[in-house]
């Protein structure tokens, strides 16, 4: 699971320094539209929309922008229709990469991602080539100051599987179908999650020991993440903390 969580942290650190706000907002808007289209515009009854909403608000997306995105998704306002498409490939050192996108033109997105992989020492693969190395899980992040026993007491009966300290936060993992129940159990115990989402967790990891290889992997992931259509990246690398910290700056 280290690959996913460490890449998320790297994105956060670098994003605070140099990510374009407009590009970040566009990704949130796209996610909101699709969630509303697939499950309706009621945030209380649409878990995907609730997650998209909370992510957007955490990145300071204005409420009127969120509301317009939801209305486009439900058809109240005219908008572009996006579809969810996953792409698979390999980064340098044999690291498996799974890319989740929302696109209005899958052929264009595939061609552009293929180019990004190739230019950065990787390769785009056929569907199914790497997805078998990942499993969908519910992942909840919590403030590290919270008591470990209190968290597990609240979440265990609801389906929590594991609790660990990841980059200064508690990370609670559960089966995908138990995410809503675990989150509700935490909230009932007056424990507010920082994030709660479904994600793809690698079942095995590839150790990337050489600094040069690690930098190539991270550069590829950063280039992919910068693509407008990309919503999430999952990779099964294991890179030393000091290399991650040096890259994040």
C-alpha positions in Angstrom: 0.0 0.0 0.0 3.0 2.2 0.3 3.1 3.2 -3.3 -0.4 4.8 -3.3 0.0 6.6 0.0 3.5 7.9 -0.7 2.5 9.2 -4.1 -0.5 11.0 -2.6 1.8 12.7 -0.1 4.3 13.7 -2.9 1.4 15.2 -4.9 0.2 17.1 -1.8 3.7 18.6 -1.1 4.4 19.5 -4.7 0.9 20.6 -5.3 1.1 23.2 -2.5 4.1 24.7 -4.4 3.4 24.6 -8.1 0.1 23.0 -9.2 -2.1 25.3 -11.2 -5.3 26.1 -9.3 -7.4 26.2 -12.4 -6.3 22.7 -13.4 -7.0 21.3 -9.9 -10.4 22.9 -9.9 -11.2 21.4 -13.4 -10.4 17.9 -12.1 -12.7 18.4 -9.1 -15.5 19.8 -11.4 -15.3 16.8 -13.6 -15.5 14.4 -10.7 -18.5 16.2 -9.3 -20.3 16.1 -12.6 -19.8 12.4 -13.1 -20.8 11.5 -9.5 -24.0 13.6 -9.8 -24.8 12.0 -13.2 -24.3 8.5 -11.9 -26.0 8.8 -8.5 -28.0 12.0 -8.4 -27.5 15.4 -6.9 -28.4 14.6 -3.3 -25.2 14.5 -1.3 -26.7 12.7 1.6 -27.7 9.7 -0.6 -24.8 9.7 -3.1 -21.6 8.6 -1.4 -19.5 9.3 -4.5 -20.8 12.8 -4.7 -20.2 13.4 -1.0 -16.6 12.3 -1.4 -16.1 14.5 -4.5 -17.7 17.4 -2.7 -15.4 17.1 0.3 -12.3 16.8 -1.8 -13.4 19.9 -3.7 -14.0 21.9 -0.6 -10.7 20.8 0.9 -9.0 22.4 -2.1 -11.1 25.6 -1.7 -13.3 25.1 -4.8 -16.1 27.8 -4.4 -19.6 26.6 -3.5 -21.2 28.2 -6.6 -18.7 26.3 -8.8 -19.6 23.0 -7.1 -23.3 23.7 -7.4 -23.0 24.3 -11.2 -21.0 21.2 -11.6 -23.6 19.1 -9.8 -26.4 20.7 -11.9 -24.5 19.8 -15.1 -24.2 16.3 -13.9 -27.9 16.0 -13.2 -28.8 17.6 -16.5 -30.2 20.8 -15.0 -27.5 22.7 -16.9 -25.9 21.7 -20.3 -22.4 20.3 -20.1 -19.9 17.8 -21.7 -20.5 14.1 -21.0 -17.5 12.4 -19.4 -16.9 8.7 -19.1 -14.6 6.9 -16.6 -11.8 5.0 -18.4 -8.8 3.3 -16.7 -5.4 2.9 -18.4 -2.6 0.6 -17.4 1.1 0.7 -17.9 4.6 0.3 -16.5 6.9 2.9 -15.1 10.7 2.5 -15.1 12.0 -0.4 -12.9 8.9 -2.5 -13.7 6.6 -0.5 -11.5 2.9 -1.2 -12.3 0.8 1.9 -12.9 -3.0 2.2 -12.9 -4.5 5.5 -14.1 -8.1 6.5 -13.6 -9.5 9.2 -16.0 -12.7 11.0 -16.8 -12.6 11.8 -20.5 -14.8 13.0 -23.3 -12.6 11.3 -25.9 -11.0 8.1 -24.9 -8.9 7.8 -28.1 -7.3 11.2 -27.5 -6.6 10.4 -23.8 -5.1 7.1 -24.7 -2.8 8.6 -27.3 -1.7 11.4 -24.9 -1.0 9.0 -22.0 0.9 6.7 -24.3 3.1 9.6 -25.2 3.6 10.6 -21.6 4.6 7.0 -20.7 7.0 6.7 -23.6 8.7 10.1 -23.1 9.3 9.3 -19.4 10.8 5.8 -19.8 7.6 3.8 -19.3 5.1 2.0 -21.5 1.3 1.9 -21.8 -0.1 -1.6 -21.6 -3.2 -3.5 -22.6 -6.2 -3.6 -20.3 -5.8 -6.2 -17.6 -2.0 -6.1 -17.8 -1.5 -4.6 -14.3 -4.9 -4.2 -12.8 -4.7 -7.7 -11.3 -2.0 -6.4 -9.0 -4.4 -4.0 -7.3 -7.5 -4.5 -5.1 -10.2 -1.9 -4.5 -10.3 -0.9 -0.8 -11.9 1.8 1.3 -9.2 4.1 2.8 -10.0 6.6 5.6 -7.4 9.2 6.8 -7.6 10.6 10.3 -5.7 13.1 12.4 -2.7 11.5 14.0 -3.5 13.0 17.4 -6.6 10.8 17.7 -6.3 7.8 20.1 -5.6 4.5 18.3 -7.7 2.4 20.6 -10.6 4.8 20.3 -10.5 4.6 16.5 -10.5 0.8 16.4 -13.2 0.5 19.0 -15.5 2.7 16.9 -14.6 1.1 13.5 -13.8 -2.5 14.1 -17.3 -3.9 14.2 -18.2 -1.9 11.1 -15.6 -3.7 9.0 -12.3 -1.9 9.6 -9.4 -4.2 8.6 -6.2 -2.3 9.4 -5.0 0.9 11.1 -1.5 2.3 10.4 0.5 5.5 10.7 1.2 6.7 7.1 3.1 10.0 6.7 1.9 11.5 9.9 -1.8 10.5 9.6 -3.8 7.5 10.7 -4.8 5.4 7.7 -7.8 3.1 8.2 -8.4 0.4 5.6 -11.5 -1.6 5.0 -13.3 -3.6 2.3 -14.8 -1.4 -0.4 -18.3 -2.3 0.5 -17.7 -1.4 4.1 -16.5 2.2 3.6 -19.8 3.9 4.2 -20.5 1.8 7.4 -17.0 2.4 8.8 -17.3 6.1 8.1 -20.7 6.3 9.8 -19.4 4.4 12.8 -16.5 6.9 13.2 -18.8 9.9 12.9 -21.2 8.3 15.4 -18.3 8.2 17.8 -17.6 11.9 17.1 -14.5 11.1 15.1 -14.3 13.2 11.9 -12.3 11.7 9.0 -9.9 13.9 7.0 -10.7 11.9 3.9 -12.7 8.8 3.0 -12.5 7.2 -0.4 -12.4 4.1 -2.5 -8.9 3.5 -3.9 -6.9 0.8 -5.6 -4.3 -0.7 -3.2 -1.4 -2.8 -4.6 -1.2 -6.4 -3.4 2.5 -6.5 -4.0 5.2 -3.9 -4.3 8.3 -3.3 -6.4 11.3 -2.1 -4.5 13.0 0.8 -6.3 16.4 1.0 -4.7 18.4 3.2 -7.1 17.9 6.9 -6.7 18.0 7.5 -10.4 15.2 4.9 -11.1 13.1 6.3 -8.2 13.3 9.8 -9.7 12.3 8.5 -13.1 9.3 6.8 -11.6 8.2 9.9 -9.8 8.7 12.1 -12.8 6.5 9.9 -14.9 3.8 9.8 -12.2 4.0 13.6 -11.9 3.7 14.0 -15.7 0.6 11.7 -15.8 -1.0 13.5 -12.8 -0.6 16.8 -14.6 -2.9 15.6 -17.5 -6.3 17.2 -17.4 -8.2 14.0 -17.7 -6.4 12.1 -14.9 -8.3 11.8 -11.6 -6.2 9.3 -9.7 -2.9 7.3 -10.1 -2.0 4.0 -8.3 1.4 2.5 -8.4 3.0 -0.4 -6.6 6.5 1.0 -6.0 8.4 1.0 -2.7 10.8 3.9 -2.5 12.9 4.9 0.5 11.5 7.8 2.6 14.6 9.9 2.1 14.4 9.7 -1.7 10.7 10.7 -1.5 11.5 13.6 0.7 14.3 14.8 -1.5 12.1 14.6 -4.6 9.2 16.4 -2.9 11.5 19.2 -1.8 
